[in-house]
């Protein structure tokens, strides 16, 4: 019989059964579609050997007037600016005590130092730096005390515990994203209290790496059940630490969601050694917002915009639907007058602003139930709002991304696109994603663009994971979907940086589409990648098929392995719901690349069944591949 060419529709379809999706792909990992054909995705390497503390869910690149390349990294514990692979801590300061307000108590043989500071306001894992302390008299010297510490335990409102440690910067003892001090025990001579001049400088309270949920008494709406009964629904009592940030010229505006707004000035001397300051603390600041859900700098007209912030006349009282904007080109003028362009707007639908994203023409503002567009109008109104859609959903503040004038986001059980109107995107992996999804950690969903391949990626946590461990991809050029497994908490497309960047395991920054291997380890580990087709049969499956030969068609172009190889497997079954009864695999190995790439010509196999599936996979270092149209020698083989 003549050979049968295998040609498959691009994309994965999990919304039907494998048998009914004949001619398509049904399962994959670490594979994308390019020009309609599957290929292994690119690898990743560490951007530097330095890591940071706390999960990072926000990264922002920019270049200063001196051509310094900076990358802002907001984590659950700190805010860093990365330059040249090093992380500089510019976390804002919450409070600085008066001299002598802080005293210490040590216990012989213990590394625990009790710190006394009335109404300290610290929480566990906070960071505090002590200065001007004197020795406690023994092992706990002044040098040991006068450095930065992480709060180990909260005793009460006036006392907490830190662990005495050898002298080192926190950056130097951050190993694979973990604070790893070398502790020191006090001895019997450590009976002092640090003197009468000790000052404590506290960074802003740390946030959560993981959303904390509660279902105890009082959760949910009032008078829902009998008095004193436990709540039956889950209620968020603490939220994930999420930063928003944008550059104002060469400087940086940053905001902790539902927290303060801060400013970092790149023009100061030694700016990387200076913490960001509250925007309201700047000289001549006029009614600046002090709390917000998100900040943004409008690219078109240079207004700073605060979403879900406090009002001009109600400082400190957050209005979750209020939007305020500064005077044009101004950090400090927020008081709206007839002679400036500062002002405010309030949304009329929803209970809170979830997020906002800027396109080239407008700003999209999402509430928990509606979508608005915000456009620059000029004097006298400055900005205007238009309601675009009601009863839409969005998974969280990071679940949306913009590609020029198009916006894509993940809803609670659907995907959306906006390009002038809101459209639900038909998704062929919808049930696969949302039937195995940790709703309690939905705020962690993060969206990103890989423009080189026309892809929008969403990283999300599966049902049995507290962290993002999977991804789903929409290719907006081919309009197809695919998915896989990968731990990432933030993503940044190429642009200022040569490669896409992502934050992942060990609290490192990774350069993606760089090489072909998994650079999370040293040496790099191979990436295990595969794609498997749905079942195929002859006719309507009445006859058995007998396959005796396969002629591969794939390229190993650019592979760095000396003899790159992939394994092709054919699997046969007799009934759509049955198990695969037979498998036959063959290794396809590249043998030459000049003048034409050569590889295994054909492989003789013996496989019989009413239907069969095709699979290609690789698990060796330095290998990349793209599949073409393999051919099979297949014939009918009776009905029994």
C-alpha positions in Angstrom: 0.0 0.0 0.0 1.1 3.6 -0.5 2.6 5.4 2.5 0.3 7.5 4.7 1.4 11.0 5.6 0.6 12.1 9.1 -0.6 15.7 9.2 -2.1 17.2 12.4 -4.1 20.3 13.2 -2.0 22.7 15.4 -2.9 23.2 19.0 -4.1 20.9 21.8 -7.8 19.9 22.2 -8.8 18.5 25.5 -12.5 19.5 25.3 -13.4 16.3 23.4 -12.3 12.7 23.7 -9.1 11.6 22.2 -10.9 9.4 19.7 -13.2 12.2 18.5 -10.2 14.6 18.1 -8.7 12.5 15.2 -6.1 14.5 13.3 -5.3 16.6 16.3 -3.0 16.7 19.3 -4.2 15.6 22.8 -1.3 16.0 25.2 2.0 17.8 25.5 4.6 19.4 27.8 7.4 21.9 26.9 6.3 22.0 23.3 4.9 24.9 21.2 3.4 25.2 17.7 5.2 27.2 15.1 3.9 27.6 11.6 1.4 24.9 12.5 4.0 22.3 13.5 5.2 21.3 17.0 8.6 22.1 18.3 10.4 21.9 21.6 10.4 25.2 23.5 13.7 27.0 24.3 15.6 26.5 27.4 16.5 28.9 30.3 19.5 29.9 32.3 20.0 31.9 35.5 20.3 35.6 34.8 22.9 35.8 37.6 24.1 33.6 40.5 22.4 36.0 43.0 18.9 35.3 44.4 16.4 37.4 46.3 14.2 37.0 49.4 10.5 36.3 49.0 8.6 35.2 45.9 8.7 37.9 43.2 5.5 38.7 41.4 6.5 42.0 39.7 9.4 42.9 37.5 9.9 46.2 35.7 12.8 47.2 33.4 14.0 50.7 32.5 17.0 52.7 31.4 18.3 55.9 33.0 19.6 59.0 31.3 23.1 57.6 32.0 22.1 54.4 30.1 22.2 52.4 33.3 19.9 49.4 32.9 17.8 48.7 36.0 15.2 46.1 36.8 12.8 46.6 39.6 11.9 43.4 41.5 9.0 43.4 44.0 8.9 40.4 46.3 6.9 39.4 49.4 9.7 40.5 51.7 11.5 43.3 49.9 11.8 45.6 46.9 15.1 45.3 44.9 16.7 47.0 42.0 18.8 44.7 39.9 21.8 46.1 38.1 24.5 44.0 36.5 23.0 40.8 38.1 23.3 42.2 41.7 20.3 42.9 43.9 20.2 46.2 45.8 17.7 46.5 48.6 15.6 49.8 48.3 12.7 48.6 50.4 10.9 51.7 51.9 11.3 52.4 55.7 8.3 52.2 57.9 9.6 53.7 61.1 12.8 54.8 62.8 13.0 54.9 66.6 14.5 57.6 68.7 17.9 56.9 70.2 17.6 54.6 73.2 14.1 53.3 72.4 15.6 49.8 71.6 17.2 47.6 74.2 18.5 43.9 74.1 18.4 40.9 76.4 20.6 37.9 75.8 20.5 34.5 77.4 23.7 32.5 78.1 24.2 29.7 75.6 21.4 30.9 73.2 21.4 32.7 69.9 18.1 34.4 70.7 18.2 38.1 71.4 15.1 39.6 72.8 14.5 43.1 71.5 12.4 45.5 73.5 10.8 48.4 71.6 7.5 49.8 72.8 4.7 49.4 70.2 7.2 48.2 67.6 4.6 47.3 65.0 6.7 44.5 63.5 5.4 41.1 62.2 7.3 37.9 61.9 9.9 37.9 59.1 10.1 41.8 59.1 13.5 43.4 58.7 15.1 45.8 61.1 18.6 47.5 61.1 20.1 48.5 64.4 22.7 51.3 64.8 24.7 52.8 67.6 24.4 49.8 69.9 27.2 48.9 72.2 28.4 45.4 73.1 26.4 43.3 75.5 29.7 42.4 77.2 30.6 39.0 75.7 30.2 37.3 72.4 27.5 39.7 71.3 29.6 42.6 70.2 28.6 46.0 68.9 29.5 44.9 65.3 27.1 41.9 65.7 24.3 44.0 66.9 24.7 46.9 64.5 23.5 45.2 61.3 20.2 44.1 59.6 18.2 41.3 61.1 15.1 39.4 60.2 12.5 39.2 63.0 12.3 35.5 64.1 9.5 35.6 66.6 7.0 38.1 67.9 6.7 37.9 71.7 4.2 40.7 72.2 3.5 44.3 71.2 6.7 45.5 72.8 9.1 42.6 72.3 10.4 40.3 69.6 13.2 37.9 69.0 16.1 38.0 66.5 18.9 35.5 66.1 22.4 36.8 66.7 24.6 36.2 63.7 28.0 36.8 62.2 28.5 40.1 60.5 27.4 40.0 56.9 25.0 41.8 54.6 21.6 40.2 54.2 22.3 40.0 50.4 25.4 38.0 51.1 23.5 35.4 53.3 20.6 35.0 50.9 21.2 31.6 49.5 18.8 30.1 46.9 16.2 32.7 48.1 16.6 31.8 51.8 17.9 33.9 54.7 20.8 31.7 56.0 22.7 33.4 58.8 25.5 31.8 60.8 24.3 32.3 64.3 26.3 33.1 67.4 25.4 32.1 71.0 25.7 34.6 73.9 27.9 33.7 76.9 27.6 34.6 80.5 29.3 38.0 80.0 26.5 39.2 77.7 24.5 40.9 80.5 24.3 44.4 78.9 21.3 45.9 77.1 23.0 47.6 74.1 23.4 51.0 75.7 21.2 54.1 75.7 21.7 55.2 72.0 20.4 52.3 70.0 18.3 53.1 67.0 16.0 50.7 65.2 15.1 51.3 61.5 12.2 49.2 60.3 11.4 48.4 56.7 7.8 48.2 55.7 6.0 45.1 57.0 6.6 42.0 54.8 3.7 40.5 52.9 2.6 37.0 52.3 4.1 34.5 49.9 0.8 32.6 50.0 -2.8 33.7 50.4 -4.1 32.8 53.8 -7.7 31.7 54.0 -10.1 31.4 57.0 -13.4 29.8 57.6 -14.0 30.4 61.3 -16.6 32.3 63.3 -17.5 35.6 61.7 -16.4 34.7 58.2 -18.8 35.6 55.4 -21.9 37.7 55.5 -23.5 38.7 58.8 -26.6 36.6 60.0 -26.1 34.0 57.4 -26.7 31.0 59.7 -27.5 30.5 63.4 -25.6 32.8 65.9 -22.2 31.5 66.6 -22.1 28.9 63.8 -18.9 28.4 61.8 -18.7 29.8 58.3 -19.2 27.3 55.5 -17.4 29.4 52.9 -13.8 30.5 52.5 -13.0 34.1 53.2 -9.7 35.8 52.5 -8.3 37.2 55.7 -4.8 38.1 54.4 -3.8 38.8 50.8 -0.8 38.1 48.7 2.0 40.7 48.5 1.7 42.3 45.0 3.7 45.3 43.9 2.9 47.7 41.0 5.6 50.0 39.7 6.4 52.3 36.8 9.2 54.6 35.8 8.7 58.4 36.0 11.4 59.5 33.7 14.5 57.7 35.1 13.0 57.4 38.6 10.6 54.8 39.9 7.1 55.0 41.4 6.1 51.8 43.4 3.1 50.7 45.4 2.2 47.8 47.7 -1.3 46.7 46.8 -3.6 48.2 49.4 -0.6 49.9 50.9 1.6 53.0 50.5 3.0 54.7 47.4 6.7 55.2 47.2 9.3 57.0 45.1 12.9 56.1 44.3 15.2 58.8 42.9 17.8 57.6 40.4 19.5 61.0 40.3 20.7 61.0 43.9 24.3 60.1 44.7 24.7 56.4 45.3 21.0 55.8 44.6 21.2 52.0 44.9 22.1 52.4 48.6 19.1 54.5 49.4 15.6 53.2 50.2 12.5 54.5 48.4 10.5 57.1 50.3 6.9 57.8 50.7 5.5 59.9 47.9 3.8 62.1 50.4 7.1 62.9 52.2 8.5 64.7 49.2 9.0 68.5 49.5 5.9 70.5 48.7 3.8 67.3 48.2 0.1 68.4 48.0 -2.6 65.9 49.0 -0.8 62.9 47.4 -2.6 59.6 47.9 -1.2 57.5 50.8 -2.8 54.2 50.0 -3.7 52.5 46.7 -4.3 49.2 45.0 -2.1 50.1 42.0 0.0 52.9 40.5 0.8 53.7 36.9 2.4 56.5 34.8 0.5 57.3 31.7 2.9 57.0 28.8 1.0 59.4 26.6 0.6 62.4 28.9 2.8 61.7 32.0 0.2 61.7 34.7 0.8 59.5 37.7 -2.4 57.5 38.3 -3.5 55.8 41.6 -6.2 53.2 41.5 -8.3 52.3 44.5 -6.8 55.1 46.6 -7.7 57.5 49.4 -9.5 60.8 48.4 -8.2 64.3 48.4 -10.4 65.2 51.3 -10.2 61.9 53.2 -6.5 61.0 53.5 -5.8 57.5 54.7 -9.4 56.3 54.0 -9.1 54.0 51.0 -11.9 54.0 48.4 -11.6 50.8 46.4 -13.3 52.4 43.3 -11.6 55.8 43.3 -9.1 56.8 40.7 -6.9 59.9 41.2 -4.3 61.4 38.9 -1.6 64.0 39.5 -1.0 67.2 37.6 0.8 66.6 34.3 4.6 66.0 34.7 4.3 66.3 38.5 5.1 63.9 41.3 3.7 66.1 44.1 0.7 68.1 42.8 -2.5 66.1 43.3 -4.8 68.8 44.6 -7.2 69.4 41.8 -7.6 73.1 40.8 -8.8 75.1 37.8 -5.2 75.8 36.9 -3.9 72.2 36.8 -4.8 68.8 35.3 -5.0 66.8 38.6 -8.3 65.2 39.4 -10.2 62.1 40.2 -12.8 59.7 38.8 -15.0 57.1 40.6 -16.2 53.9 39.0 -19.9 53.1 39.3 -19.9 49.3 39.0 -18.3 46.6 41.1 -17.0 46.6 44.7 -13.3 47.2 44.1 -10.7 47.8 41.4 -8.8 44.6 40.7 -6.2 45.9 38.2 -5.5 48.3 35.3 -3.4 47.8 32.2 -2.3 50.4 29.6 -2.4 50.0 25.8 -1.1 52.4 23.2 -4.5 54.2 23.1 -6.2 53.8 26.5 -6.1 52.3 29.9 -8.3 49.4 30.8 -9.6 49.3 34.4 -11.0 46.1 35.8 -13.3 45.8 38.8 -14.6 42.5 40.2 -17.5 42.6 37.8 -17.0 45.1 35.0 -14.5 46.7 32.6 -13.9 50.4 31.9 -11.7 52.2 29.5 -10.0 55.4 30.7 -8.9 57.8 28.0 -7.1 61.1 28.0 -9.5 63.9 26.9 -7.5 67.1 27.7 -8.8 70.2 29.4 -11.0 70.6 31.3 -11.7 66.9 32.3 -8.2 65.4 31.7 -9.5 61.8 31.7 -12.8 60.2 30.9 -14.3 56.8 31.7 -16.5 54.5 29.5 -18.1 51.3 30.6 -17.1 48.5 28.2 -18.6 45.4 29.7 -20.5 44.1 32.7 -20.5 40.7 34.3 -17.0 39.8 33.2 -14.5 38.2 35.6 -10.7 38.3 36.1 -8.7 35.9 38.1 -6.5 38.4 39.9 -4.4 41.6 39.6 -1.6 39.9 37.6 -3.8 37.7 35.2 -3.9 40.3 32.4 -1.4 41.5 29.8 -1.4 43.8 26.8 0.0 43.2 23.3 0.0 46.6 21.6 -3.7 47.5 21.5 -5.0 44.0 22.4 -5.5 42.9 25.9 -5.8 39.2 27.1 -6.8 38.0 30.5 -7.9 34.9 32.4 -11.3 35.0 34.0 -12.7 32.7 36.7 -13.6 30.0 34.1 -12.9 31.6 30.7 -10.4 33.6 28.8 -11.1 37.0 27.3 -9.6 39.4 24.7 -10.2 43.1 24.2 -9.4 44.9 21.0 -12.1 47.5 21.0 -14.7 45.1 22.3 -14.6 42.3 24.8 -14.6 38.8 23.3 -14.5 35.4 25.0 -11.7 33.3 23.5 -12.8 29.8 22.5 -10.4 27.6 24.5 -9.7 24.0 23.7 -8.1 23.3 27.0 -10.6 25.0 29.3 -11.7 22.0 31.4 -8.1 20.8 31.7 -7.1 24.2 33.2 -10.0 25.0 35.5 -10.9 21.5 36.7 -7.5 21.2 38.2 -7.0 24.7 39.6 -6.2 25.9 43.2 -8.9 28.7 43.5 -7.5 29.6 47.0 -4.3 30.8 45.3 -5.9 32.4 42.2 -4.2 35.8 43.0 -0.9 34.2 42.0 -2.0 33.7 38.3 0.4 35.8 36.3 0.2 36.6 32.6 3.0 37.5 30.2 3.8 37.9 26.5 6.4 36.0 24.5 6.2 38.3 21.5 8.9 36.4 19.6 6.4 33.5 19.2 3.1 35.5 19.3 2.2 33.8 22.6 0.4 34.9 25.8 1.4 32.7 28.8 -0.6 32.3 32.0 1.2 30.6 34.9 -1.2 29.1 37.5 -1.4 26.7 40.5 -2.9 23.3 40.0 -5.3 22.0 42.6 -2.6 20.3 44.7 -0.1 23.1 44.5 0.3 26.3 46.6 2.5 27.9 43.9 2.3 28.4 40.1 3.4 25.0 38.7 1.6 25.0 35.3 1.2 27.2 32.3 -1.4 27.6 29.5 -0.5 29.4 26.3 -2.6 31.1 23.7 -0.9 31.7 20.4 -2.8 34.7 19.0 -1.4 34.4 15.5 -2.3 30.8 15.0 -5.3 31.0 17.5 -4.4 27.7 19.1 -3.8 26.6 22.7 -1.2 24.5 24.4 0.0 23.8 28.0 2.7 22.3 30.2 4.4 22.3 33.6 6.7 25.1 34.8 7.2 27.0 38.1 7.1 30.7 37.4 5.8 33.6 39.5 6.5 36.6 37.2 7.2 37.1 33.5 8.8 39.9 31.4 8.9 40.0 27.6 12.1 40.8 25.7 12.6 44.5 25.1 15.0 46.3 27.3 16.5 42.9 28.0 17.6 40.6 25.1 15.7 37.6 26.4 12.3 37.1 28.2 12.9 37.1 31.9 10.9 35.1 34.6 11.2 34.5 38.3 11.2 30.9 39.5 12.6 28.2 41.8 15.2 29.3 44.3 14.0 33.0 43.9 16.3 33.4 40.9 15.7 35.4 37.7 15.9 33.2 34.5 16.6 34.2 30.9 14.2 32.2 28.7 14.6 31.1 25.1 18.3 30.8 25.9 19.8 27.4 25.0 17.9 24.2 25.1 18.2 23.0 28.7 16.9 23.7 32.3 19.4 26.0 33.9 17.9 25.8 37.3 20.6 23.4 38.3 24.4 23.2 37.8 25.2 21.7 35.4 22.0 22.3 33.4 19.5 19.5 33.3 17.8 18.3 30.1 14.3 19.4 29.4 11.8 16.5 29.0 9.4 17.5 26.2 6.7 15.6 24.4 3.7 15.9 22.3 1.1 13.1 21.7 -1.6 12.9 19.1 -5.2 11.8 19.5 -6.2 8.3 18.2 -6.3 7.7 14.5 -7.9 4.8 12.6 -8.6 3.4 9.1 -12.1 4.4 7.9 -14.5 4.3 10.8 -12.4 1.9 12.8 -14.1 -1.3 11.6 -10.8 -2.8 10.5 -7.6 -3.4 12.3 -4.6 -1.5 11.1 -1.2 -3.0 10.8 1.8 -0.7 10.8 5.1 -2.1 9.6 7.3 1.0 9.0 7.7 4.6 9.9 9.6 7.3 8.0 10.4 10.2 10.3 10.4 13.8 9.3 11.9 16.3 11.8 14.8 18.7 12.1 17.4 19.0 14.9 18.5 22.4 13.6 20.7 24.4 16.1 21.0 21.5 18.6 24.2 21.6 20.5 24.4 17.9 21.3 26.9 15.9 19.3 24.2 13.4 18.2 20.8 14.9 19.0 18.0 12.4 19.2 14.3 12.1 19.8 12.1 9.1 20.4 9.0 8.5 18.2 6.4 6.1 19.7 3.3 4.6 18.1 0.7 3.1 20.4 -2.2 0.9 19.4 -5.5 0.2 21.1 -8.7 -1.7 20.1 -11.3 0.5 21.7 -11.5 4.3 22.4 -11.8 3.7 26.1 -9.4 0.8 26.3 -5.7 0.8 27.3 -3.0 1.0 24.8 -2.2 -2.7 24.1 1.0 -2.3 22.1 3.7 0.2 21.8 6.6 0.5 19.4 9.2 3.2 19.6 12.3 4.1 17.7 15.0 6.6 18.3 15.6 9.2 15.5 19.2 10.4 15.5 20.8 13.1 13.5 23.8 11.8 11.5 24.8 14.7 9.3 24.0 18.3 8.7 26.0 19.2 5.6 24.8 19.7 2.9 21.4 18.5 4.1 20.5 17.5 7.6 20.3 13.7 7.7 18.8 11.4 10.3 17.4 8.0 10.7 15.8 7.1 7.3 13.1 4.7 8.5 12.3 2.2 11.2 10.6 -1.2 10.8 8.1 -1.9 13.5 5.1 -4.3 14.0 2.0 -2.8 15.5 -1.7 -3.8 15.2 -4.9 -2.3 16.5 -8.1 -0.6 15.5 -6.6 2.8 16.3 -3.2 4.3 17.1 -1.6 7.4 18.5 1.7 9.1 17.6 4.1 10.5 20.2 7.5 12.3 19.9 9.6 13.1 23.0 13.2 13.9 24.0 15.0 14.0 27.3 18.6 14.6 26.5 20.7 17.8 27.0 21.4 20.1 24.1 18.6 18.8 22.0 15.9 20.8 20.1 13.6 19.6 17.4 10.7 20.5 15.1 8.4 17.8 13.7 7.3 17.8 10.1 5.1 15.2 8.4 6.2 11.7 9.2 4.8 8.8 7.0 3.6 5.3 7.9 3.4 2.1 6.0 0.0 1.0 7.2 -2.6 -1.4 5.8 -5.9 -2.9 6.8 -5.6 -6.2 8.7 -9.1 -7.7 9.0 -11.8 -7.1 11.5 -10.7 -9.5 14.3 
